[in-house]
Amino acid sequence: MRFLVIVKASKDSEAGVMPDQALLEAMGKYNEELVKAGVMLGGEGLHPTSKGKRVRFAGDSRTVIDGPFAETKELVAGFWLWQCHSMAEAVEWLKRCPNPHAEECEVEIRQIFSAEDFGEALTPELRAQEDRQREQAARNAQK
């Protein structure tokens, strides 16, 4: 099972305050454990929303909204992509994580859908299309 582990933003992360050396070292060590265990598939920190945009969809209409965005507790500061055997295993790994902020924060874990979750709606043709797209995306990532 794959999981998206979502690090929520803080006032500091939204202000563009970079982590100090101690946190970078602690996260580096933690990420190394995840990689060695075969859990971590990817992960990155994100620039603050002041550098971001949102696109609102309403029927055929698209509206671009410039950041920053309100409600810091609902914003994403970074993420990991993990592969674990269960949600319980993902939770156990996350409990070992250094606090990603210098204040109280939350990190969310969400299971990623797999092809089997879509049942018969994912026809063999759609599954083949998805496989081709994943293969191309993997090749693109290597460039």
N, CA, C and O atoms as CSV, one atom per row, in Angstrom:
chain,resi,resn,atom,element,x,y,z
A,1,MET,N,N,0.834,-1.181,0.000
A,1,MET,CA,C,0.000,0.000,0.000
A,1,MET,C,C,0.881,1.247,0.000
A,1,MET,O,O,1.919,1.306,0.658
A,2,ARG,N,N,0.433,2.223,-0.751
A,2,ARG,CA,C,1.161,3.486,-0.766
A,2,ARG,C,C,0.386,4.520,0.040
A,2,ARG,O,O,-0.844,4.514,0.086
A,3,PHE,N,N,1.148,5.408,0.675
A,3,PHE,CA,C,0.563,6.436,1.520
A,3,PHE,C,C,1.197,7.786,1.217
A,3,PHE,O,O,2.398,7.883,0.968
A,4,LEU,N,N,0.370,8.821,1.243
A,4,LEU,CA,C,0.863,10.188,1.172
A,4,LEU,C,C,0.873,10.712,2.596
A,4,LEU,O,O,-0.160,10.735,3.266
A,5,VAL,N,N,2.044,11.134,3.054
A,5,VAL,CA,C,2.201,11.671,4.401
A,5,VAL,C,C,2.346,13.180,4.233
A,5,VAL,O,O,3.314,13.654,3.637
A,6,ILE,N,N,1.393,13.925,4.754
A,6,ILE,CA,C,1.269,15.354,4.495
A,6,ILE,C,C,1.681,16.149,5.727
A,6,ILE,O,O,1.062,16.037,6.786
A,7,VAL,N,N,2.731,16.951,5.580
A,7,VAL,CA,C,3.188,17.825,6.661
A,7,VAL,C,C,2.427,19.136,6.529
A,7,VAL,O,O,2.544,19.829,5.519
A,8,LYS,N,N,1.651,19.473,7.547
A,8,LYS,CA,C,0.879,20.707,7.523
A,8,LYS,C,C,1.812,21.900,7.714
A,8,LYS,O,O,2.867,21.789,8.338
A,9,ALA,N,N,1.406,23.027,7.170
A,9,ALA,CA,C,2.191,24.257,7.272
A,9,ALA,C,C,2.101,24.851,8.674
A,9,ALA,O,O,1.188,24.553,9.445
A,10,SER,N,N,3.071,25.692,8.972
A,10,SER,CA,C,3.071,26.471,10.212
A,10,SER,C,C,3.212,27.941,9.834
A,10,SER,O,O,3.422,28.268,8.666
A,11,LYS,N,N,3.099,28.810,10.804
A,11,LYS,CA,C,3.303,30.240,10.529
A,11,LYS,C,C,4.705,30.466,9.982
A,11,LYS,O,O,4.889,31.250,9.050
A,12,ASP,N,N,5.698,29.783,10.555
A,12,ASP,CA,C,7.073,29.942,10.079
A,12,ASP,C,C,7.256,29.427,8.660
A,12,ASP,O,O,7.891,30.088,7.838
A,13,SER,N,N,6.706,28.249,8.363
A,13,SER,CA,C,6.888,27.706,7.010
A,13,SER,C,C,6.204,28.598,5.983
A,13,SER,O,O,6.712,28.773,4.875
A,14,GLU,N,N,5.060,29.158,6.341
A,14,GLU,CA,C,4.365,30.069,5.433
A,14,GLU,C,C,5.104,31.396,5.293
A,14,GLU,O,O,4.957,32.083,4.283
A,15,ALA,N,N,5.896,31.759,6.297
A,15,ALA,CA,C,6.693,32.994,6.228
A,15,ALA,C,C,8.013,32.756,5.491
A,15,ALA,O,O,8.792,33.689,5.296
A,16,GLY,N,N,8.265,31.512,5.082
A,16,GLY,CA,C,9.485,31.204,4.351
A,16,GLY,C,C,10.688,30.958,5.245
A,16,GLY,O,O,11.821,30.935,4.764
A,17,VAL,N,N,10.456,30.772,6.557
A,17,VAL,CA,C,11.549,30.487,7.489
A,17,VAL,C,C,12.051,29.075,7.217
A,17,VAL,O,O,11.282,28.115,7.259
A,18,MET,N,N,13.337,28.957,6.941
A,18,MET,CA,C,13.925,27.660,6.620
A,18,MET,C,C,14.278,26.917,7.910
A,18,MET,O,O,14.579,27.551,8.922
A,19,PRO,N,N,14.244,25.576,7.888
A,19,PRO,CA,C,14.614,24.806,9.073
A,19,PRO,C,C,16.080,25.017,9.427
A,19,PRO,O,O,16.912,25.287,8.561
A,20,ASP,N,N,16.381,24.888,10.716
A,20,ASP,CA,C,17.775,25.048,11.139
A,20,ASP,C,C,18.559,23.760,10.862
A,20,ASP,O,O,17.991,22.741,10.469
A,21,GLN,N,N,19.865,23.832,11.075
A,21,GLN,CA,C,20.748,22.704,10.768
A,21,GLN,C,C,20.385,21.469,11.585
A,21,GLN,O,O,20.441,20.352,11.072
A,22,ALA,N,N,20.012,21.658,12.855
A,22,ALA,CA,C,19.680,20.511,13.705
A,22,ALA,C,C,18.479,19.751,13.143
A,22,ALA,O,O,18.488,18.520,13.109
A,23,LEU,N,N,17.448,20.472,12.703
A,23,LEU,CA,C,16.272,19.801,12.144
A,23,LEU,C,C,16.616,19.137,10.810
A,23,LEU,O,O,16.166,18.025,10.536
A,24,LEU,N,N,17.413,19.817,9.982
A,24,LEU,CA,C,17.824,19.210,8.714
A,24,LEU,C,C,18.590,17.912,8.948
A,24,LEU,O,O,18.388,16.932,8.231
A,25,GLU,N,N,19.475,17.904,9.956
A,25,GLU,CA,C,20.231,16.690,10.276
A,25,GLU,C,C,19.307,15.586,10.794
A,25,GLU,O,O,19.441,14.428,10.398
A,26,ALA,N,N,18.374,15.943,11.674
A,26,ALA,CA,C,17.443,14.955,12.232
A,26,ALA,C,C,16.552,14.371,11.140
A,26,ALA,O,O,16.319,13.162,11.103
A,27,MET,N,N,16.054,15.229,10.253
A,27,MET,CA,C,15.212,14.752,9.152
A,27,MET,C,C,16.029,13.908,8.177
A,27,MET,O,O,15.533,12.910,7.653
A,28,GLY,N,N,17.278,14.304,7.933
A,28,GLY,CA,C,18.139,13.510,7.062
A,28,GLY,C,C,18.340,12.107,7.600
A,28,GLY,O,O,18.286,11.130,6.854
A,29,LYS,N,N,18.572,12.017,8.894
A,29,LYS,CA,C,18.755,10.710,9.534
A,29,LYS,C,C,17.468,9.884,9.447
A,29,LYS,O,O,17.506,8.696,9.128
A,30,TYR,N,N,16.341,10.517,9.731
A,30,TYR,CA,C,15.038,9.846,9.662
A,30,TYR,C,C,14.757,9.368,8.241
A,30,TYR,O,O,14.346,8.226,8.036
A,31,ASN,N,N,14.979,10.242,7.259
A,31,ASN,CA,C,14.749,9.856,5.862
A,31,ASN,C,C,15.651,8.697,5.453
A,31,ASN,O,O,15.240,7.822,4.691
A,32,GLU,N,N,16.877,8.695,5.960
A,32,GLU,CA,C,17.796,7.589,5.662
A,32,GLU,C,C,17.233,6.267,6.188
A,32,GLU,O,O,17.328,5.242,5.513
A,33,GLU,N,N,16.651,6.285,7.384
A,33,GLU,CA,C,16.019,5.077,7.940
A,33,GLU,C,C,14.863,4.619,7.059
A,33,GLU,O,O,14.703,3.427,6.799
A,34,LEU,N,N,14.056,5.583,6.600
A,34,LEU,CA,C,12.920,5.244,5.739
A,34,LEU,C,C,13.394,4.617,4.429
A,34,LEU,O,O,12.828,3.623,3.974
A,35,VAL,N,N,14.426,5.195,3.828
A,35,VAL,CA,C,14.955,4.688,2.561
A,35,VAL,C,C,15.529,3.291,2.748
A,35,VAL,O,O,15.233,2.392,1.961
A,36,LYS,N,N,16.349,3.095,3.786
A,36,LYS,CA,C,16.958,1.783,4.028
A,36,LYS,C,C,15.911,0.700,4.274
A,36,LYS,O,O,16.120,-0.461,3.923
A,37,ALA,N,N,14.776,1.083,4.881
A,37,ALA,CA,C,13.705,0.125,5.162
A,37,ALA,C,C,12.815,-0.113,3.942
A,37,ALA,O,O,11.934,-0.971,3.979
A,38,GLY,N,N,13.040,0.643,2.855
A,38,GLY,CA,C,12.215,0.491,1.662
A,38,GLY,C,C,10.862,1.156,1.771
A,38,GLY,O,O,9.959,0.858,0.989
A,39,VAL,N,N,10.708,2.055,2.733
A,39,VAL,CA,C,9.429,2.727,2.965
A,39,VAL,C,C,9.303,3.987,2.108
A,39,VAL,O,O,8.265,4.211,1.485
A,40,MET,N,N,10.347,4.803,2.074
A,40,MET,CA,C,10.258,6.100,1.405
A,40,MET,C,C,10.436,5.957,-0.104
A,40,MET,O,O,11.450,5.451,-0.585
A,41,LEU,N,N,9.418,6.418,-0.840
A,41,LEU,CA,C,9.472,6.446,-2.293
A,41,LEU,C,C,9.809,7.846,-2.795
A,41,LEU,O,O,10.305,8.003,-3.911
A,42,GLY,N,N,9.543,8.853,-1.985
A,42,GLY,CA,C,9.820,10.234,-2.358
A,42,GLY,C,C,9.391,11.157,-1.243
A,42,GLY,O,O,8.717,10.744,-0.299
A,43,GLY,N,N,9.785,12.402,-1.360
A,43,GLY,CA,C,9.375,13.393,-0.376
A,43,GLY,C,C,10.060,14.712,-0.639
A,43,GLY,O,O,11.207,14.753,-1.084
A,44,GLU,N,N,9.353,15.784,-0.364
A,44,GLU,CA,C,9.878,17.122,-0.607
A,44,GLU,C,C,9.196,18.113,0.322
A,44,GLU,O,O,8.092,17.883,0.814
A,45,GLY,N,N,9.884,19.214,0.545
A,45,GLY,CA,C,9.267,20.364,1.197
A,45,GLY,C,C,8.744,21.298,0.122
A,45,GLY,O,O,9.205,21.262,-1.019
A,46,LEU,N,N,7.792,22.124,0.483
A,46,LEU,CA,C,7.172,23.034,-0.480
A,46,LEU,C,C,7.443,24.491,-0.105
A,46,LEU,O,O,7.523,24.838,1.073
A,47,HIS,N,N,7.580,25.328,-1.119
A,47,HIS,CA,C,7.679,26.771,-0.888
A,47,HIS,C,C,6.371,27.256,-0.269
A,47,HIS,O,O,5.344,26.592,-0.409
A,48,PRO,N,N,6.389,28.405,0.413
A,48,PRO,CA,C,5.159,28.922,1.012
A,48,PRO,C,C,4.117,29.265,-0.052
A,48,PRO,O,O,4.448,29.450,-1.224
A,49,THR,N,N,2.862,29.347,0.369
A,49,THR,CA,C,1.780,29.610,-0.577
A,49,THR,C,C,1.857,31.015,-1.170
A,49,THR,O,O,1.183,31.294,-2.161
A,50,SER,N,N,2.653,31.898,-0.594
A,50,SER,CA,C,2.815,33.226,-1.196
A,50,SER,C,C,3.418,33.107,-2.598
A,50,SER,O,O,3.279,34.013,-3.419
A,51,LYS,N,N,4.084,31.991,-2.862
A,51,LYS,CA,C,4.664,31.741,-4.182
A,51,LYS,C,C,3.780,30.815,-5.017
A,51,LYS,O,O,4.149,30.440,-6.130
A,52,GLY,N,N,2.624,30.451,-4.486
A,52,GLY,CA,C,1.759,29.491,-5.163
A,52,GLY,C,C,0.532,30.118,-5.791
A,52,GLY,O,O,0.275,31.314,-5.660
A,53,LYS,N,N,-0.198,29.292,-6.459
A,53,LYS,CA,C,-1.458,29.681,-7.091
A,53,LYS,C,C,-2.446,28.539,-6.918
A,53,LYS,O,O,-2.057,27.390,-6.710
A,54,ARG,N,N,-3.705,28.864,-7.007
A,54,ARG,CA,C,-4.771,27.873,-7.053
A,54,ARG,C,C,-5.599,28.152,-8.293
A,54,ARG,O,O,-5.684,29.291,-8.752
A,55,VAL,N,N,-6.199,27.124,-8.822
A,55,VAL,CA,C,-7.116,27.291,-9.942
A,55,VAL,C,C,-8.470,26.763,-9.496
A,55,VAL,O,O,-8.606,25.589,-9.151
A,56,ARG,N,N,-9.474,27.640,-9.506
A,56,ARG,CA,C,-10.840,27.258,-9.116
A,56,ARG,C,C,-11.594,26.830,-10.370
A,56,ARG,O,O,-11.609,27.547,-11.370
A,57,PHE,N,N,-12.215,25.664,-10.309
A,57,PHE,CA,C,-12.989,25.103,-11.402
A,57,PHE,C,C,-14.473,25.284,-11.109
A,57,PHE,O,O,-14.942,24.921,-10.030
A,58,ALA,N,N,-15.211,25.840,-12.061
A,58,ALA,CA,C,-16.665,25.967,-11.968
A,58,ALA,C,C,-17.211,25.701,-13.365
A,58,ALA,O,O,-17.226,26.600,-14.207
A,59,GLY,N,N,-17.658,24.473,-13.616
A,59,GLY,CA,C,-18.080,24.110,-14.968
A,59,GLY,C,C,-16.908,24.244,-15.924
A,59,GLY,O,O,-15.852,23.648,-15.707
A,60,ASP,N,N,-17.092,25.028,-16.985
A,60,ASP,CA,C,-16.024,25.262,-17.961
A,60,ASP,C,C,-15.134,26.433,-17.589
A,60,ASP,O,O,-14.135,26.687,-18.261
A,61,SER,N,N,-15.480,27.145,-16.536
A,61,SER,CA,C,-14.731,28.342,-16.126
A,61,SER,C,C,-13.543,27.967,-15.243
A,61,SER,O,O,-13.634,27.048,-14.429
A,62,ARG,N,N,-12.424,28.688,-15.408
A,62,ARG,CA,C,-11.226,28.508,-14.587
A,62,ARG,C,C,-10.799,29.874,-14.082
A,62,ARG,O,O,-10.642,30.812,-14.864
A,63,THR,N,N,-10.613,29.987,-12.774
A,63,THR,CA,C,-10.179,31.236,-12.159
A,63,THR,C,C,-8.885,30.985,-11.411
A,63,THR,O,O,-8.815,30.080,-10.580
A,64,VAL,N,N,-7.850,31.781,-11.696
A,64,VAL,CA,C,-6.553,31.652,-11.032
A,64,VAL,C,C,-6.549,32.562,-9.813
A,64,VAL,O,O,-6.898,33.739,-9.895
A,65,ILE,N,N,-6.147,31.989,-8.676
A,65,ILE,CA,C,-6.089,32.713,-7.408
A,65,ILE,C,C,-4.632,32.729,-6.957
A,65,ILE,O,O,-4.006,31.678,-6.826
A,66,ASP,N,N,-4.102,33.910,-6.722
A,66,ASP,CA,C,-2.724,34.048,-6.256
A,66,ASP,C,C,-2.643,33.822,-4.750
A,66,ASP,O,O,-3.543,34.205,-4.003
A,67,GLY,N,N,-1.536,33.185,-4.311
A,67,GLY,CA,C,-1.274,33.022,-2.890
A,67,GLY,C,C,-0.826,34.346,-2.325
A,67,GLY,O,O,-0.591,35.266,-3.107
A,68,PRO,N,N,-0.693,34.509,-1.046
A,68,PRO,CA,C,-0.813,33.453,-0.027
A,68,PRO,C,C,-2.271,33.124,0.290
A,68,PRO,O,O,-3.181,33.894,-0.019
A,69,PHE,N,N,-2.467,31.971,0.910
A,69,PHE,CA,C,-3.787,31.493,1.248
A,69,PHE,C,C,-3.957,31.508,2.768
A,69,PHE,O,O,-2.990,31.329,3.508
A,70,ALA,N,N,-5.170,31.718,3.219
A,70,ALA,CA,C,-5.462,31.802,4.653
A,70,ALA,C,C,-5.466,30.418,5.294
A,70,ALA,O,O,-5.266,29.404,4.626
A,71,GLU,N,N,-5.698,30.401,6.604
A,71,GLU,CA,C,-5.820,29.155,7.374
A,71,GLU,C,C,-4.587,28.271,7.264
A,71,GLU,O,O,-4.624,27.221,6.623
A,72,THR,N,N,-3.513,28.690,7.882
A,72,THR,CA,C,-2.240,27.975,7.851
A,72,THR,C,C,-2.401,26.499,8.204
A,72,THR,O,O,-1.739,25.653,7.603
A,73,LYS,N,N,-3.262,26.172,9.159
A,73,LYS,CA,C,-3.389,24.779,9.592
A,73,LYS,C,C,-3.930,23.864,8.498
A,73,LYS,O,O,-3.831,22.643,8.620
A,74,GLU,N,N,-4.491,24.420,7.447
A,74,GLU,CA,C,-5.026,23.616,6.353
A,74,GLU,C,C,-4.103,23.584,5.140
A,74,GLU,O,O,-4.466,23.009,4.114
A,75,LEU,N,N,-2.931,24.180,5.230
A,75,LEU,CA,C,-2.009,24.238,4.113
A,75,LEU,C,C,-0.953,23.146,4.233
A,75,LEU,O,O,-0.704,22.634,5.324
A,76,VAL,N,N,-0.339,22.794,3.121
A,76,VAL,CA,C,0.676,21.741,3.069
A,76,VAL,C,C,2.052,22.382,2.951
A,76,VAL,O,O,2.278,23.238,2.095
A,77,ALA,N,N,2.976,21.958,3.823
A,77,ALA,CA,C,4.354,22.467,3.792
A,77,ALA,C,C,5.305,21.469,3.154
A,77,ALA,O,O,6.391,21.848,2.713
A,78,GLY,N,N,4.918,20.204,3.097
A,78,GLY,CA,C,5.773,19.174,2.522
A,78,GLY,C,C,5.067,17.834,2.550
A,78,GLY,O,O,3.952,17.708,3.056
A,79,PHE,N,N,5.741,16.832,1.993
A,79,PHE,CA,C,5.109,15.517,1.916
A,79,PHE,C,C,6.153,14.425,1.774
A,79,PHE,O,O,7.299,14.676,1.401
A,80,TRP,N,N,5.733,13.215,2.077
A,80,TRP,CA,C,6.479,11.997,1.772
A,80,TRP,C,C,5.534,11.085,0.997
A,80,TRP,O,O,4.316,11.154,1.156
A,81,LEU,N,N,6.101,10.248,0.175
A,81,LEU,CA,C,5.369,9.161,-0.447
A,81,LEU,C,C,5.991,7.886,0.092
A,81,LEU,O,O,7.173,7.619,-0.122
A,82,TRP,N,N,5.179,7.099,0.796
A,82,TRP,CA,C,5.667,5.898,1.465
A,82,TRP,C,C,4.984,4.653,0.923
A,82,TRP,O,O,3.865,4.706,0.412
A,83,GLN,N,N,5.683,3.538,1.046
A,83,GLN,CA,C,5.095,2.233,0.777
A,83,GLN,C,C,5.200,1.423,2.062
A,83,GLN,O,O,6.295,1.144,2.550
A,84,CYS,N,N,4.047,1.053,2.599
A,84,CYS,CA,C,3.983,0.282,3.844
A,84,CYS,C,C,2.981,-0.853,3.662
A,84,CYS,O,O,2.184,-0.847,2.724
A,85,HIS,N,N,3.031,-1.811,4.558
A,85,HIS,CA,C,2.106,-2.943,4.490
A,85,HIS,C,C,0.718,-2.592,4.991
A,85,HIS,O,O,-0.259,-3.248,4.631
A,86,SER,N,N,0.623,-1.546,5.832
A,86,SER,CA,C,-0.670,-1.184,6.419
A,86,SER,C,C,-0.617,0.250,6.925
A,86,SER,O,O,0.451,0.852,7.038
A,87,MET,N,N,-1.785,0.776,7.223
A,87,MET,CA,C,-1.872,2.098,7.840
A,87,MET,C,C,-1.175,2.069,9.205
A,87,MET,O,O,-0.507,3.031,9.583
A,88,ALA,N,N,-1.330,0.979,9.931
A,88,ALA,CA,C,-0.693,0.864,11.247
A,88,ALA,C,C,0.827,0.986,11.129
A,88,ALA,O,O,1.458,1.644,11.956
A,89,GLU,N,N,1.419,0.361,10.111
A,89,GLU,CA,C,2.863,0.475,9.914
A,89,GLU,C,C,3.246,1.921,9.590
A,89,GLU,O,O,4.243,2.427,10.107
A,90,ALA,N,N,2.458,2.591,8.736
A,90,ALA,CA,C,2.739,3.986,8.392
A,90,ALA,C,C,2.681,4.869,9.639
A,90,ALA,O,O,3.515,5.757,9.811
A,91,VAL,N,N,1.705,4.628,10.499
A,91,VAL,CA,C,1.586,5.397,11.740
A,91,VAL,C,C,2.803,5.168,12.630
A,91,VAL,O,O,3.328,6.112,13.220
A,92,GLU,N,N,3.252,3.921,12.728
A,92,GLU,CA,C,4.432,3.624,13.547
A,92,GLU,C,C,5.667,4.342,13.021
A,92,GLU,O,O,6.461,4.863,13.804
A,93,TRP,N,N,5.836,4.373,11.697
A,93,TRP,CA,C,6.971,5.114,11.128
A,93,TRP,C,C,6.846,6.599,11.438
A,93,TRP,O,O,7.831,7.243,11.798
A,94,LEU,N,N,5.646,7.144,11.300
A,94,LEU,CA,C,5.469,8.582,11.521
A,94,LEU,C,C,5.705,8.965,12.983
A,94,LEU,O,O,6.198,10.058,13.261
A,95,LYS,N,N,5.369,8.100,13.894
A,95,LYS,CA,C,5.593,8.392,15.316
A,95,LYS,C,C,7.080,8.538,15.636
A,95,LYS,O,O,7.434,9.134,16.654
A,96,ARG,N,N,7.953,8.004,14.784
A,96,ARG,CA,C,9.403,8.118,14.980
A,96,ARG,C,C,9.977,9.401,14.373
A,96,ARG,O,O,11.153,9.707,14.569
A,97,CYS,N,N,9.162,10.140,13.649
A,97,CYS,CA,C,9.605,11.332,12.927
A,97,CYS,C,C,9.943,12.478,13.879
A,97,CYS,O,O,9.228,12.695,14.858
A,98,PRO,N,N,11.021,13.213,13.608
A,98,PRO,CA,C,11.261,14.443,14.366
A,98,PRO,C,C,10.119,15.427,14.096
A,98,PRO,O,O,9.527,15.408,13.016
A,99,ASN,N,N,9.813,16.275,15.060
A,99,ASN,CA,C,8.781,17.290,14.840
A,99,ASN,C,C,9.232,18.175,13.681
A,99,ASN,O,O,10.294,18.791,13.766
A,100,PRO,N,N,8.445,18.256,12.589
A,100,PRO,CA,C,8.887,19.021,11.428
A,100,PRO,C,C,8.869,20.539,11.619
A,100,PRO,O,O,9.383,21.272,10.774
A,101,HIS,N,N,8.292,21.009,12.703
A,101,HIS,CA,C,8.236,22.443,12.978
A,101,HIS,C,C,8.726,22.705,14.399
A,101,HIS,O,O,8.823,21.791,15.217
A,102,ALA,N,N,9.030,23.959,14.673
A,102,ALA,CA,C,9.480,24.342,16.015
A,102,ALA,C,C,8.290,24.577,16.939
A,102,ALA,O,O,8.446,25.161,18.011
A,103,GLU,N,N,7.133,24.141,16.544
A,103,GLU,CA,C,5.910,24.308,17.341
A,103,GLU,C,C,5.049,23.065,17.185
A,103,GLU,O,O,5.367,22.180,16.390
A,104,GLU,N,N,3.972,22.997,17.934
A,104,GLU,CA,C,3.047,21.880,17.822
A,104,GLU,C,C,2.492,21.842,16.407
A,104,GLU,O,O,2.152,22.881,15.842
A,105,CYS,N,N,2.398,20.644,15.833
A,105,CYS,CA,C,1.879,20.534,14.469
A,105,CYS,C,C,1.239,19.172,14.262
A,105,CYS,O,O,1.327,18.286,15.112
A,106,GLU,N,N,0.600,19.029,13.123
A,106,GLU,CA,C,0.000,17.757,12.742
A,106,GLU,C,C,0.570,17.312,11.406
A,106,GLU,O,O,0.872,18.131,10.538
A,107,VAL,N,N,0.710,15.999,11.255
A,107,VAL,CA,C,1.095,15.396,9.986
A,107,VAL,C,C,0.017,14.366,9.666
A,107,VAL,O,O,-0.325,13.530,10.502
A,108,GLU,N,N,-0.504,14.434,8.467
A,108,GLU,CA,C,-1.623,13.596,8.055
A,108,GLU,C,C,-1.132,12.451,7.178
A,108,GLU,O,O,-0.213,12.626,6.378
A,109,ILE,N,N,-1.745,11.278,7.329
A,109,ILE,CA,C,-1.435,10.115,6.496
A,109,ILE,C,C,-2.688,9.744,5.727
A,109,ILE,O,O,-3.758,9.568,6.310
A,110,ARG,N,N,-2.551,9.626,4.406
A,110,ARG,CA,C,-3.677,9.238,3.563
A,110,ARG,C,C,-3.250,8.108,2.635
A,110,ARG,O,O,-2.225,8.204,1.960
A,111,GLN,N,N,-4.036,7.045,2.605
A,111,GLN,CA,C,-3.732,5.945,1.691
A,111,GLN,C,C,-4.039,6.378,0.263
A,111,GLN,O,O,-5.031,7.061,0.004
A,112,ILE,N,N,-3.177,5.972,-0.651
A,112,ILE,CA,C,-3.350,6.277,-2.067
A,112,ILE,C,C,-4.134,5.142,-2.712
A,112,ILE,O,O,-3.875,3.970,-2.442
A,113,PHE,N,N,-5.082,5.490,-3.557
A,113,PHE,CA,C,-5.858,4.466,-4.249
A,113,PHE,C,C,-4.950,3.587,-5.096
A,113,PHE,O,O,-3.972,4.064,-5.671
A,114,SER,N,N,-5.278,2.308,-5.167
A,114,SER,CA,C,-4.604,1.395,-6.084
A,114,SER,C,C,-5.619,0.999,-7.150
A,114,SER,O,O,-6.816,1.233,-6.988
A,115,ALA,N,N,-5.152,0.409,-8.223
A,115,ALA,CA,C,-6.038,0.034,-9.330
A,115,ALA,C,C,-7.192,-0.849,-8.843
A,115,ALA,O,O,-8.319,-0.708,-9.317
A,116,GLU,N,N,-6.920,-1.746,-7.912
A,116,GLU,CA,C,-7.942,-2.667,-7.420
A,116,GLU,C,C,-9.103,-1.949,-6.738
A,116,GLU,O,O,-10.220,-2.464,-6.708
A,117,ASP,N,N,-8.844,-0.769,-6.196
A,117,ASP,CA,C,-9.892,-0.023,-5.494
A,117,ASP,C,C,-11.013,0.429,-6.430
A,117,ASP,O,O,-12.119,0.706,-5.966
A,118,PHE,N,N,-10.750,0.508,-7.734
A,118,PHE,CA,C,-11.734,1.015,-8.679
A,118,PHE,C,C,-12.629,-0.063,-9.262
A,118,PHE,O,O,-13.585,0.242,-9.976
A,119,GLY,N,N,-12.327,-1.321,-8.965
A,119,GLY,CA,C,-13.178,-2.425,-9.410
A,119,GLY,C,C,-13.338,-2.487,-10.915
A,119,GLY,O,O,-12.398,-2.213,-11.661
A,120,GLU,N,N,-14.539,-2.850,-11.359
A,120,GLU,CA,C,-14.814,-3.055,-12.778
A,120,GLU,C,C,-14.783,-1.760,-13.583
A,120,GLU,O,O,-14.635,-1.806,-14.804
A,121,ALA,N,N,-14.918,-0.601,-12.925
A,121,ALA,CA,C,-14.894,0.678,-13.647
A,121,ALA,C,C,-13.543,0.910,-14.314
A,121,ALA,O,O,-13.458,1.623,-15.313
A,122,LEU,N,N,-12.492,0.314,-13.767
A,122,LEU,CA,C,-11.161,0.433,-14.366
A,122,LEU,C,C,-10.985,-0.738,-15.332
A,122,LEU,O,O,-10.497,-1.807,-14.964
A,123,THR,N,N,-11.391,-0.505,-16.558
A,123,THR,CA,C,-11.362,-1.554,-17.581
A,123,THR,C,C,-9.922,-1.930,-17.911
A,123,THR,O,O,-9.002,-1.187,-17.570
A,124,PRO,N,N,-9.708,-3.071,-18.570
A,124,PRO,CA,C,-8.343,-3.426,-18.978
A,124,PRO,C,C,-7.684,-2.334,-19.826
A,124,PRO,O,O,-6.480,-2.106,-19.714
A,125,GLU,N,N,-8.465,-1.662,-20.667
A,125,GLU,CA,C,-7.922,-0.587,-21.499
A,125,GLU,C,C,-7.482,0.598,-20.639
A,125,GLU,O,O,-6.415,1.169,-20.865
A,126,LEU,N,N,-8.300,0.964,-19.658
A,126,LEU,CA,C,-7.940,2.071,-18.765
A,126,LEU,C,C,-6.737,1.696,-17.904
A,126,LEU,O,O,-5.878,2.536,-17.637
A,127,ARG,N,N,-6.674,0.445,-17.472
A,127,ARG,CA,C,-5.521,-0.012,-16.678
A,127,ARG,C,C,-4.244,0.045,-17.516
A,127,ARG,O,O,-3.199,0.465,-17.020
A,128,ALA,N,N,-4.318,-0.371,-18.774
A,128,ALA,CA,C,-3.151,-0.319,-19.662
A,128,ALA,C,C,-2.725,1.133,-19.892
A,128,ALA,O,O,-1.533,1.438,-19.922
A,129,GLN,N,N,-3.698,2.018,-20.052
A,129,GLN,CA,C,-3.389,3.436,-20.223
A,129,GLN,C,C,-2.668,3.969,-18.986
A,129,GLN,O,O,-1.676,4.689,-19.099
A,130,GLU,N,N,-3.172,3.613,-17.811
A,130,GLU,CA,C,-2.545,4.070,-16.565
A,130,GLU,C,C,-1.128,3.527,-16.444
A,130,GLU,O,O,-0.222,4.252,-16.032
A,131,ASP,N,N,-0.926,2.273,-16.794
A,131,ASP,CA,C,0.416,1.677,-16.749
A,131,ASP,C,C,1.375,2.421,-17.676
A,131,ASP,O,O,2.515,2.702,-17.304
A,132,ARG,N,N,0.906,2.739,-18.891
A,132,ARG,CA,C,1.751,3.489,-19.835
A,132,ARG,C,C,2.110,4.864,-19.274
A,132,ARG,O,O,3.248,5.315,-19.408
A,133,GLN,N,N,1.140,5.525,-18.647
A,133,GLN,CA,C,1.380,6.850,-18.083
A,133,GLN,C,C,2.379,6.783,-16.937
A,133,GLN,O,O,3.254,7.643,-16.835
A,134,ARG,N,N,2.268,5.784,-16.079
A,134,ARG,CA,C,3.221,5.627,-14.974
A,134,ARG,C,C,4.639,5.379,-15.496
A,134,ARG,O,O,5.608,5.947,-14.991
A,135,GLU,N,N,4.741,4.525,-16.513
A,135,GLU,CA,C,6.054,4.233,-17.104
A,135,GLU,C,C,6.672,5.496,-17.704
A,135,GLU,O,O,7.861,5.755,-17.519
A,136,GLN,N,N,5.868,6.277,-18.420
A,136,GLN,CA,C,6.376,7.519,-19.016
A,136,GLN,C,C,6.761,8.511,-17.938
A,136,GLN,O,O,7.792,9.176,-18.048
A,137,ALA,N,N,5.950,8.623,-16.896
A,137,ALA,CA,C,6.261,9.536,-15.789
A,137,ALA,C,C,7.573,9.140,-15.120
A,137,ALA,O,O,8.374,10.003,-14.759
A,138,ALA,N,N,7.795,7.828,-14.954
A,138,ALA,CA,C,9.051,7.358,-14.358
A,138,ALA,C,C,10.241,7.711,-15.245
A,138,ALA,O,O,11.295,8.108,-14.749
A,139,ARG,N,N,10.070,7.566,-16.552
A,139,ARG,CA,C,11.146,7.945,-17.471
A,139,ARG,C,C,11.396,9.451,-17.412
A,139,ARG,O,O,12.545,9.893,-17.424
A,140,ASN,N,N,10.330,10.230,-17.347
A,140,ASN,CA,C,10.465,11.689,-17.246
A,140,ASN,C,C,11.198,12.089,-15.979
A,140,ASN,O,O,11.992,13.030,-15.991
A,141,ALA,N,N,10.940,11.384,-14.888
A,141,ALA,CA,C,11.576,11.712,-13.603
A,141,ALA,C,C,13.082,11.455,-13.634
A,141,ALA,O,O,13.831,12.060,-12.867
A,142,GLN,N,N,13.524,10.566,-14.514
A,142,GLN,CA,C,14.947,10.223,-14.612
A,142,GLN,C,C,15.738,11.234,-15.435
A,142,GLN,O,O,16.969,11.204,-15.445
A,143,LYS,N,N,15.033,12.128,-16.125
A,143,LYS,CA,C,15.705,13.115,-16.983
A,143,LYS,C,C,16.301,14.240,-16.192
A,143,LYS,O,O,16.899,15.149,-16.766
